[in-house]
Amino acid sequence: MNSDTCNYLDGNAAAGELSRIFTMDVTAAEGCCAQCGTIKRFAEAHLYMQCPGVVARCPACQHVLLRLVNVGQQVFLDVRGLTYLRLNTA
Amino acid sequence: MWRIGTAVALQDETPTARTIRFEVPDWPGHVAGQHVDVRLTAADGYSAVRSYSIASAPNASRLFEITVERLPAGEVSPYLTQDVMVGDRLELRGPIGGWFVWRKEQAEPIQLIAGGSGIVPLMAMIRSRLSTGNAAPFRLLYSVREPKAVWYGKELQSLSEHDPSISITYAYTRATPKDWPRPPGRIDAALIANAAWPSSIGPTCYVCGPTSFVETAAALLTASGNSPDRIRTERFGPTGDRK
């Protein structure tokens, strides 16, 4: 993974798709990377969209935080790269 | 949740960029900096979704505007900039995003840094500030290829002439106006030092543009003493191209 290539966007770009699943805004949520422990807003995650779904990676260590894939009428959501996601319910 | 929006006005910003005003009956209102997703569906069922920042200030009506740049090999932008007509109905999702936003309650100095079409959500913040009577001092650093590629140029000029608490600095990357003091080039530390708020006053910074631009600008802001916690970024680029 080479972040110098700048072929990524950020978590803001996944917010529309994630709004199908989460009723609260995800971009302002704080997520903790399960690999390095960095805590960042989801908006700051590096987002890769040149694939069948979207992949969000930790901006500090590039560990995969979240994967979202649509298959027909089903959505696969893999968030095992996040220790937690802290959402604001206000 | 997809909503149906009707295009009610079109305005060209440049030969390759167009502003579309939508009316959405069940529009819940937005905050400056948010975006919408637009979905186009072909006759064979193939659909493409793209995100566009909202350009207009929040208001009580059911109207909002986006500005779209035509990408040569784009799937969605050529339609939005060339084929959409007043009265056309499109599928929209939003408003989206709660991080890259400026709220009218914010009183601290604001530093905006735009690369190209990254001006759009920052323009919504400038317009929101004006429409709500917020007195927070704003500075905009707008990096753009050449003078004729500037979006909202007349409005920005009028604002900077009439409102001393908004200052605007242009940085041209390919061609400058005649006798422009700075040669064409990318933003750099000297430009940040001259045009941006000093980090000592603690501005909140919003940076929007292509990914490489955002990385450069955010690194320059951090290097000049701004806390990463006070820098909010939004990256865009061609995405989701049909394989």
Interface residues (C-beta under 8 A of the other chain):
Chain A: C6 N7 Y8 L9 D10 G11 N12 A13 A15 G16 S19 D25 T27 A28 R41 F42 A43 E44 M49 Q50 N88
Chain B: M1 H35 D37 V49 S51 R93 G94 I96 G97 G98 W99 F100 P210 T211 S212 E215 R232 T233 E234 R235 F236 G237 T239 G240 D241
